[in-house]
Amino acid sequence: MQDTFNKLGDQFKVYFPNVVGAIVILIVGWIIAAIVSAVVKAALRRTGLGTRLARAMGASEGGGDNASNVAGSAVFWLIMVFVLVAAFQALNLTLITQPLNQLLNTIFGYLPQIIGAGILLLIAWIIARIVRSLVVRGLRAARIDERVGQQVSGEEAAAGEARAVPLSTSLGEAAYWLVFLLFLPAILSALNLPGLLAPVNSLLNRTLGFIPNIVAAALILVIGWFVATLVRRIVAGLLAGVGLDRLSERLGIAGSLGSRRLSDVAGLLVYVLIIIPVAIAALNALQLAAVSTPASNMLNELLAFIPRIFAAAIIVGVSYVIARIIAPLIAELLEGFGFNTILARLGISREAAANERTPSELAGYAVFAWIMLFAAIQAANALQFPIVAQLIADFTVLAGRVLLAVVIFGLGLYLANLAAAAIRRSDASQADLLALAARIAVLVLAGAYALREIGLANEIVNLAFGLTLGAVAVAVAIAFGWGGREVAGRELERWIENRRSNPPAIQPPSASGDD
């Protein structure tokens, strides 16, 4: 037992200095790590590098303190790794220190690559900030925001609320990140990461290869927009100078355009005619078949459809002008012929009041509508819309039938009034009753013909008219045959006796006739 204690005492004497040394190393190393960590945190906070690092990582403004704390903690534990290695070496624990030494050797062996990548990243950051500043200032000096007026939606870094970002700022941010994209292959190569370098190189090559297409499309759009705007203003100014707006006011077209002038509308049409081929050319310059082919086909069809629209617009416009000229002339002509008083004299209508439309004005409106219907048919044919043209044609035919039915019924009303007045002026008994019956009969007949002309249930009209006439005939036959058969018999016998007593004389043959 004494030997055992002696051996333990000897071992303690041997390892006690090592244990004390390891503890001292841990304490001193912990103090140094804490001091260095605090210095790093304070330096990051005072220089604002923590806040910039947080912004670069997409964090909010308050993330600067968190970034400083994370950096300080990383420095603290990095130093503590070295302290632990030194403490384990002081304890002669090679089994633990060997993998840690390998880890540190690997880290320090990779440290130059990290430093090189960091230097490249710093250079990229400096260049990106310079390029962004130059792009933003150049675009603002050119007043691109005021001229184009284009804004895109962005997000505020602090509150996360949507705000309006000028186009110059958006293009500056795009240039900023484009610089990082250009430096990314060099950074990955410095870090010796071939697995990430290959796809990034492929992406960068495709992006750089597509940039000329984007630039060409943008130039085509900008130049085309400038030319279209210039031509639009020139055309609108010329048409306004030659008096197109005054002509539209005289023809009554200006009211249908609202606040726009006819010269402005013509300029807008010219603008559209120019901008559509420009858009087609820009899409072709992008060389994106999946996008440009269907879009180009659509724009080509629209461009081919524009002449039809012009033809239809000319047809409708000319017809409108003609209708506006002819309709008042016909109304005045009918009024001059006494059309308003003729209808009142015939008993079809009454005299129009001062604030009412006269029959001649209504006839003028009907002529106007008729001309515009025919113009609509021709415009639909010009647009190659056969179904629409057929629908308008069917409606026109139906309107004509309705108008003819109204004329038939008006004529029937006149004849009914004429027959009723003639019967009332006669000396027949029950003249009022007979006049009413005659009036109803003529109106029923005229109404039947009017409904047949419209084409509304011809079979029903024929059946109703036939049943009514048959019912009247059967009623007369029954009334005469059942109630007045004795009177009818006596009259028939008297007629036969008269024939017998007064036979017809036989005429001798003419002297000039042949034997």
VMD Tcl script that draws the C-alpha trace (Angstrom):
set ca {
  {0.00 0.00 0.00}
  {2.83 2.34 0.88}
  {4.40 1.60 -2.49}
  {1.21 2.50 -4.24}
  {0.97 5.83 -2.51}
  {4.61 6.47 -3.25}
  {4.02 5.76 -6.95}
  {0.99 8.07 -6.96}
  {3.01 10.75 -5.25}
  {5.75 10.39 -7.83}
  {3.24 10.58 -10.68}
  {1.62 13.64 -9.11}
  {5.00 15.30 -8.79}
  {5.68 14.57 -12.44}
  {2.23 15.72 -13.86}
  {1.50 18.51 -11.36}
  {3.62 21.10 -13.19}
  {1.97 20.07 -16.48}
  {-1.50 20.41 -15.00}
  {-0.64 23.77 -13.50}
  {0.85 24.90 -16.80}
  {-2.26 23.75 -18.71}
  {-4.52 25.60 -16.28}
  {-2.40 28.74 -16.55}
  {-2.48 28.47 -20.35}
  {-6.28 28.10 -20.29}
  {-6.75 31.07 -17.98}
  {-4.31 33.34 -19.79}
  {-5.63 32.21 -23.18}
  {-9.25 32.81 -22.11}
  {-8.34 36.32 -20.92}
  {-6.50 37.08 -24.15}
  {-9.38 35.68 -26.25}
  {-11.92 37.76 -24.32}
  {-9.83 40.92 -24.72}
  {-9.27 40.38 -28.45}
  {-12.96 39.56 -28.95}
  {-14.01 42.74 -27.17}
  {-11.54 44.79 -29.23}
  {-12.89 43.29 -32.49}
  {-16.49 44.02 -31.49}
  {-15.66 47.59 -30.53}
  {-13.69 48.15 -33.72}
  {-16.52 46.81 -35.90}
  {-19.08 48.97 -34.13}
  {-17.03 52.17 -34.23}
  {-15.97 51.82 -37.86}
  {-19.45 50.76 -38.96}
  {-18.12 47.65 -40.68}
  {-20.65 45.54 -38.82}
  {-23.54 47.54 -40.19}
  {-22.14 47.39 -43.74}
  {-21.59 43.65 -43.41}
  {-25.17 43.25 -42.21}
  {-26.47 45.26 -45.19}
  {-24.39 43.20 -47.59}
  {-25.89 40.04 -46.11}
  {-29.42 41.44 -46.51}
  {-30.05 42.14 -42.80}
  {-31.79 45.20 -41.38}
  {-30.13 48.27 -39.92}
  {-30.27 46.77 -36.43}
  {-28.29 43.76 -37.61}
  {-24.97 45.63 -37.29}
  {-24.64 44.79 -33.60}
  {-25.44 41.15 -34.29}
  {-22.77 41.01 -37.00}
  {-20.21 42.55 -34.60}
  {-21.13 40.04 -31.88}
  {-20.83 37.13 -34.31}
  {-17.40 38.33 -35.50}
  {-16.19 38.79 -31.91}
  {-17.41 35.35 -30.93}
  {-15.69 33.79 -33.95}
  {-12.37 35.44 -32.99}
  {-12.82 34.35 -29.37}
  {-13.33 30.67 -30.21}
  {-10.56 30.71 -32.80}
  {-8.11 31.85 -30.13}
  {-9.54 29.31 -27.68}
  {-8.81 26.53 -30.15}
  {-5.13 27.48 -30.06}
  {-5.30 27.74 -26.25}
  {-6.81 24.26 -26.02}
  {-4.14 22.83 -28.27}
  {-1.44 24.42 -26.11}
  {-3.10 23.14 -22.92}
  {-3.38 19.59 -24.29}
  {0.25 19.72 -25.38}
  {1.24 20.86 -21.90}
  {-0.58 17.75 -20.58}
  {1.20 15.58 -23.18}
  {-2.18 14.44 -24.58}
  {-1.00 13.81 -28.11}
  {-4.04 11.69 -28.91}
  {-6.19 14.86 -28.70}
  {-3.71 17.43 -29.94}
  {-2.86 15.55 -33.14}
  {-6.29 15.98 -34.90}
  {-6.53 19.54 -33.62}
  {-3.09 20.30 -35.02}
  {-4.12 18.80 -38.34}
  {-7.25 20.96 -38.32}
  {-5.24 24.09 -37.58}
  {-2.64 23.20 -40.19}
  {-5.42 22.76 -42.74}
  {-7.00 26.06 -41.77}
  {-3.70 27.95 -41.86}
  {-2.78 26.22 -45.09}
  {-6.07 27.42 -46.64}
  {-5.69 30.88 -45.07}
  {-3.75 32.44 -48.00}
  {-6.52 31.40 -50.38}
  {-9.11 32.94 -48.08}
  {-7.04 36.11 -47.83}
  {-6.71 36.24 -51.62}
  {-10.44 35.75 -52.08}
  {-11.08 38.41 -49.47}
  {-8.78 40.85 -51.28}
  {-10.59 40.14 -54.57}
  {-13.93 40.60 -52.83}
  {-12.75 43.92 -51.39}
  {-11.57 45.08 -54.82}
  {-14.90 44.00 -56.35}
  {-16.78 45.90 -53.64}
  {-14.78 49.08 -54.25}
  {-15.19 48.88 -58.03}
  {-18.90 48.05 -57.69}
  {-19.50 51.11 -55.53}
  {-17.65 53.32 -57.99}
  {-19.56 51.92 -60.97}
  {-22.90 52.27 -59.17}
  {-22.14 55.88 -58.27}
  {-21.09 56.69 -61.86}
  {-24.19 55.04 -63.36}
  {-26.60 56.76 -60.97}
  {-25.00 60.18 -61.39}
  {-24.80 59.83 -65.17}
  {-28.45 58.81 -65.50}
  {-29.58 61.57 -63.15}
  {-27.52 64.10 -65.10}
  {-29.27 62.90 -68.26}
  {-32.63 63.21 -66.42}
  {-33.62 59.73 -67.40}
  {-36.10 59.52 -64.53}
  {-37.95 62.63 -65.67}
  {-37.94 61.73 -69.35}
  {-38.94 58.11 -69.10}
  {-40.89 58.39 -65.87}
  {-40.43 54.70 -65.22}
  {-40.40 53.50 -61.63}
  {-40.07 50.04 -60.18}
  {-41.19 48.88 -56.77}
  {-38.58 48.23 -54.15}
  {-38.43 47.49 -50.44}
  {-37.19 49.74 -47.71}
  {-34.41 48.20 -45.71}
  {-35.65 49.45 -42.33}
  {-39.40 49.08 -42.33}
  {-39.78 46.56 -45.14}
  {-42.51 48.66 -46.75}
  {-42.93 49.07 -50.52}
  {-41.59 52.31 -51.96}
  {-40.95 53.82 -55.37}
  {-37.36 53.46 -56.62}
  {-36.20 55.67 -59.53}
  {-34.99 53.98 -62.69}
  {-31.48 55.43 -62.26}
  {-31.14 53.81 -58.82}
  {-32.38 50.47 -60.12}
  {-29.89 50.50 -63.01}
  {-27.12 51.49 -60.59}
  {-27.94 48.52 -58.35}
  {-27.93 46.26 -61.41}
  {-24.46 47.53 -62.38}
  {-23.30 47.07 -58.74}
  {-24.21 43.39 -58.64}
  {-22.97 42.85 -62.20}
  {-19.47 43.79 -61.04}
  {-19.68 41.16 -58.28}
  {-20.85 38.64 -60.87}
  {-17.82 39.41 -63.01}
  {-15.46 38.95 -60.04}
  {-17.18 35.77 -58.84}
  {-15.18 33.33 -61.04}
  {-11.88 34.84 -59.85}
  {-12.99 34.62 -56.21}
  {-14.03 30.97 -56.58}
  {-10.79 30.20 -58.37}
  {-8.80 31.80 -55.53}
  {-10.74 29.62 -53.07}
  {-9.93 26.56 -55.22}
  {-13.58 25.51 -55.55}
  {-13.78 23.87 -58.99}
  {-17.18 22.35 -58.27}
  {-18.73 25.82 -58.04}
  {-16.42 27.47 -60.56}
  {-17.62 25.44 -63.59}
  {-21.37 26.30 -63.35}
  {-20.58 29.91 -62.45}
  {-18.33 30.23 -65.49}
  {-21.04 28.74 -67.68}
  {-23.62 31.14 -66.24}
  {-21.28 34.10 -66.65}
  {-20.46 33.18 -70.25}
  {-24.14 32.90 -71.12}
  {-24.89 36.17 -69.36}
  {-22.08 38.03 -71.06}
  {-23.02 36.46 -74.39}
  {-26.62 37.66 -73.95}
  {-25.69 41.21 -72.94}
  {-25.12 42.34 -76.58}
  {-28.61 41.12 -77.45}
  {-30.07 43.08 -74.55}
  {-28.12 46.18 -75.52}
  {-29.23 45.86 -79.16}
  {-32.87 45.40 -78.16}
  {-32.67 48.36 -75.77}
  {-31.13 50.57 -78.47}
  {-33.82 49.53 -80.95}
  {-36.55 50.31 -78.44}
  {-35.06 53.66 -77.43}
  {-34.44 54.80 -81.00}
  {-37.84 53.52 -82.16}
  {-39.58 55.20 -79.24}
  {-37.79 58.47 -79.99}
  {-38.67 58.30 -83.71}
  {-42.28 57.30 -83.01}
  {-42.71 60.15 -80.50}
  {-41.15 62.66 -82.91}
  {-43.31 61.52 -85.85}
  {-46.40 61.52 -83.65}
  {-45.86 65.14 -82.66}
  {-45.10 66.16 -86.25}
  {-48.23 64.46 -87.62}
  {-50.45 65.86 -84.87}
  {-49.07 69.36 -85.41}
  {-49.46 69.22 -89.20}
  {-53.03 67.91 -89.03}
  {-53.95 70.51 -86.44}
  {-52.38 73.20 -88.64}
  {-54.38 72.22 -91.73}
  {-57.62 72.48 -89.73}
  {-58.51 68.83 -89.08}
  {-59.76 69.64 -85.58}
  {-62.03 72.41 -86.87}
  {-63.36 70.07 -89.55}
  {-64.14 67.43 -86.94}
  {-66.04 70.03 -84.89}
  {-68.08 71.02 -87.93}
  {-68.92 67.41 -88.74}
  {-69.83 66.67 -85.12}
  {-67.07 64.08 -84.63}
  {-65.20 66.02 -81.91}
  {-67.85 65.28 -79.30}
  {-67.43 61.51 -79.69}
  {-63.66 61.77 -79.04}
  {-64.06 63.30 -75.57}
  {-61.18 65.50 -74.47}
  {-58.89 64.27 -77.26}
  {-58.56 66.09 -80.55}
  {-58.79 64.30 -83.87}
  {-55.22 65.34 -84.74}
  {-53.97 63.75 -81.50}
  {-55.82 60.53 -82.31}
  {-54.23 60.46 -85.78}
  {-50.80 61.04 -84.22}
  {-51.41 58.20 -81.78}
  {-52.31 55.87 -84.64}
  {-49.07 56.78 -86.43}
  {-47.19 56.19 -83.16}
  {-48.70 52.70 -82.86}
  {-47.87 51.92 -86.50}
  {-44.21 52.76 -85.84}
  {-43.84 51.22 -82.39}
  {-45.21 47.78 -83.39}
  {-42.45 47.05 -85.97}
  {-39.92 48.43 -83.48}
  {-41.14 45.98 -80.84}
  {-40.91 43.13 -83.37}
  {-37.32 44.11 -84.22}
  {-36.39 44.35 -80.52}
  {-37.80 40.89 -79.82}
  {-35.90 39.45 -82.76}
  {-32.71 41.09 -81.48}
  {-33.07 39.23 -78.18}
  {-32.86 35.92 -80.08}
  {-35.13 34.18 -77.60}
  {-37.16 31.91 -79.83}
  {-39.44 30.73 -77.02}
  {-40.46 34.33 -76.32}
  {-39.79 36.27 -79.49}
  {-41.42 33.85 -81.96}
  {-44.98 33.88 -80.53}
  {-44.73 37.57 -79.65}
  {-43.47 38.42 -83.14}
  {-46.22 36.34 -84.73}
  {-48.82 38.13 -82.64}
  {-47.43 41.55 -83.54}
  {-47.22 40.60 -87.21}
  {-50.86 39.54 -87.20}
  {-51.77 42.79 -85.48}
  {-49.75 44.74 -88.05}
  {-51.50 42.88 -90.88}
  {-54.85 43.63 -89.24}
  {-54.23 47.38 -89.07}
  {-55.12 48.05 -92.76}
  {-58.47 46.34 -92.19}
  {-59.07 48.56 -89.19}
  {-58.26 51.62 -91.29}
  {-60.61 50.47 -94.05}
  {-63.41 49.85 -91.55}
  {-62.76 53.21 -89.87}
  {-62.87 55.01 -93.23}
  {-66.14 53.26 -94.14}
  {-67.76 54.15 -90.82}
  {-66.37 57.70 -90.87}
  {-67.50 58.47 -94.41}
  {-70.89 56.89 -93.75}
  {-71.23 58.93 -90.59}
  {-70.49 62.14 -92.46}
  {-72.92 61.22 -95.24}
  {-75.61 60.25 -92.73}
  {-75.14 63.52 -90.83}
  {-75.67 65.38 -94.13}
  {-78.53 63.30 -95.58}
  {-80.61 62.80 -92.42}
  {-81.34 66.54 -91.82}
  {-82.02 67.01 -95.55}
  {-84.59 64.23 -95.57}
  {-86.18 65.58 -92.39}
  {-86.46 69.06 -93.89}
  {-87.74 67.62 -97.19}
  {-90.47 65.63 -95.45}
  {-91.40 68.61 -93.33}
  {-91.62 70.70 -96.50}
  {-93.99 68.17 -98.05}
  {-96.19 68.39 -94.97}
  {-95.29 64.97 -93.60}
  {-95.94 66.11 -90.03}
  {-99.48 67.36 -90.79}
  {-100.36 64.50 -93.17}
  {-100.02 61.93 -90.44}
  {-102.19 64.03 -88.14}
  {-104.83 64.51 -90.85}
  {-104.92 60.82 -91.57}
  {-105.55 60.20 -87.89}
  {-102.38 58.12 -87.49}
  {-100.67 60.56 -85.14}
  {-101.29 63.86 -83.46}
  {-99.63 67.20 -83.85}
  {-96.23 67.21 -82.12}
  {-95.78 69.62 -79.23}
  {-93.04 72.24 -79.13}
  {-90.67 70.07 -77.06}
  {-91.41 66.80 -78.90}
  {-89.78 65.17 -81.88}
  {-91.73 65.65 -85.09}
  {-92.40 62.69 -87.42}
  {-90.03 64.17 -90.00}
  {-87.21 64.32 -87.44}
  {-87.90 60.72 -86.44}
  {-87.76 59.77 -90.11}
  {-84.40 61.56 -90.38}
  {-83.09 59.60 -87.39}
  {-84.34 56.39 -89.00}
  {-82.47 57.20 -92.22}
  {-79.34 57.98 -90.18}
  {-79.59 54.65 -88.37}
  {-80.21 52.84 -91.66}
  {-77.09 54.29 -93.27}
  {-74.98 53.45 -90.23}
  {-76.30 49.87 -90.20}
  {-75.24 49.37 -93.81}
  {-71.89 50.98 -92.96}
  {-71.49 48.59 -90.05}
  {-72.14 45.64 -92.38}
  {-69.47 46.83 -94.80}
  {-67.04 47.57 -91.95}
  {-67.53 44.06 -90.53}
  {-66.85 42.61 -93.99}
  {-63.72 44.77 -94.28}
  {-62.57 43.42 -90.90}
  {-63.32 39.90 -92.16}
  {-65.88 39.26 -89.45}
  {-68.55 37.43 -91.45}
  {-70.53 36.35 -88.41}
  {-70.82 39.94 -87.15}
  {-71.73 41.15 -90.64}
  {-74.43 38.49 -90.92}
  {-75.84 39.40 -87.51}
  {-76.02 43.09 -88.44}
  {-77.56 42.19 -91.82}
  {-80.20 40.03 -90.12}
  {-80.96 42.83 -87.70}
  {-81.27 45.29 -90.61}
  {-83.69 42.98 -92.42}
  {-85.71 42.57 -89.24}
  {-85.76 46.35 -88.72}
  {-87.00 46.77 -92.30}
  {-89.76 44.26 -91.71}
  {-90.76 46.00 -88.51}
  {-90.86 49.33 -90.31}
  {-92.97 47.85 -93.11}
  {-95.26 46.27 -90.52}
  {-95.69 49.66 -88.87}
  {-96.56 51.19 -92.26}
  {-99.09 48.39 -92.92}
  {-100.68 48.82 -89.54}
  {-100.76 52.60 -89.99}
  {-102.48 52.17 -93.34}
  {-104.91 49.74 -91.72}
  {-105.58 52.28 -88.98}
  {-106.33 54.90 -91.62}
  {-108.66 52.55 -93.53}
  {-110.37 51.50 -90.29}
  {-111.02 55.14 -89.40}
  {-112.25 55.81 -92.95}
  {-114.63 52.84 -92.93}
  {-115.94 53.71 -89.48}
  {-116.56 57.33 -90.51}
  {-118.34 56.22 -93.72}
  {-120.62 53.87 -91.80}
  {-121.44 56.52 -89.21}
  {-122.44 58.96 -91.98}
  {-124.87 56.40 -93.50}
  {-128.55 56.12 -92.46}
  {-128.24 52.47 -91.47}
  {-129.61 51.38 -88.13}
  {-127.03 50.62 -85.41}
  {-124.48 52.66 -87.33}
  {-122.18 53.11 -84.31}
  {-122.12 49.39 -83.62}
  {-121.45 48.58 -87.26}
  {-118.72 51.26 -87.41}
  {-117.03 49.77 -84.34}
  {-117.26 46.26 -85.85}
  {-115.81 47.45 -89.13}
  {-113.00 49.28 -87.34}
  {-112.09 46.20 -85.29}
  {-112.23 43.94 -88.33}
  {-109.93 46.16 -90.38}
  {-107.48 46.56 -87.48}
  {-107.42 42.80 -86.88}
  {-106.74 42.20 -90.56}
  {-104.03 44.87 -90.66}
  {-102.48 43.51 -87.46}
  {-102.41 40.01 -88.94}
  {-100.68 41.24 -92.09}
  {-98.25 43.28 -89.96}
  {-97.35 40.25 -87.83}
  {-96.92 38.11 -90.95}
  {-94.58 40.71 -92.40}
  {-92.44 40.66 -89.25}
  {-92.40 36.88 -89.42}
  {-93.62 36.33 -85.87}
  {-95.48 33.00 -85.73}
  {-96.99 32.89 -89.20}
  {-98.75 29.61 -88.46}
  {-100.31 31.01 -85.30}
  {-101.57 34.09 -87.17}
  {-103.02 31.98 -89.99}
  {-104.62 29.60 -87.55}
  {-106.08 32.39 -85.43}
  {-107.44 34.23 -88.45}
  {-108.89 31.04 -89.97}
  {-110.47 29.97 -86.69}
  {-111.97 33.43 -86.17}
  {-113.40 33.59 -89.69}
  {-114.67 30.02 -89.45}
  {-116.25 30.72 -86.08}
  {-118.05 33.77 -87.50}
  {-119.24 31.77 -90.51}
  {-120.44 28.89 -88.36}
  {-122.14 31.31 -85.99}
  {-123.95 33.03 -88.90}
  {-124.91 29.66 -90.40}
  {-126.24 28.36 -87.12}
  {-128.08 31.57 -86.36}
  {-129.64 31.71 -89.82}
  {-130.27 27.98 -90.20}
  {-131.49 27.29 -86.69}
  {-133.39 30.43 -85.76}
  {-134.49 31.71 -89.22}
  {-135.14 28.54 -91.17}
  {-138.89 29.27 -91.55}
  {-138.21 32.73 -92.92}
  {-135.55 31.26 -95.18}
  {-138.02 28.61 -96.43}
  {-140.67 31.17 -97.26}
  {-138.19 33.35 -99.07}
  {-136.95 30.37 -101.05}
  {-140.52 29.36 -102.09}
  {-141.28 32.93 -103.12}
  {-138.13 33.04 -105.25}
  {-139.09 29.73 -106.97}
  {-142.65 30.93 -107.69}
  {-141.32 34.11 -109.22}
  {-139.07 32.13 -111.49}
  {-141.91 29.92 -112.60}
  {-144.37 32.74 -113.26}
  {-141.81 34.84 -115.12}
  {-139.71 32.48 -117.22}
  {-136.75 34.05 -119.01}
  {-137.45 35.14 -122.63}
  {-135.69 33.23 -125.43}
  {-133.80 35.60 -127.71}
  {-134.19 34.99 -131.52}
  {-131.05 34.36 -133.49}
  {-129.29 37.28 -135.00}
  {-129.95 38.02 -138.68}
  {-126.27 38.27 -139.36}
  {-125.52 34.94 -137.72}
  {-124.65 31.79 -139.64}
  {-127.17 28.94 -140.07}
}
mol new
graphics top color blue
foreach p $ca { graphics top sphere $p radius 0.5 }
foreach p [lrange $ca 0 end-1] q [lrange $ca 1 end] { graphics top cylinder $p $q radius 0.2 }
display resetview
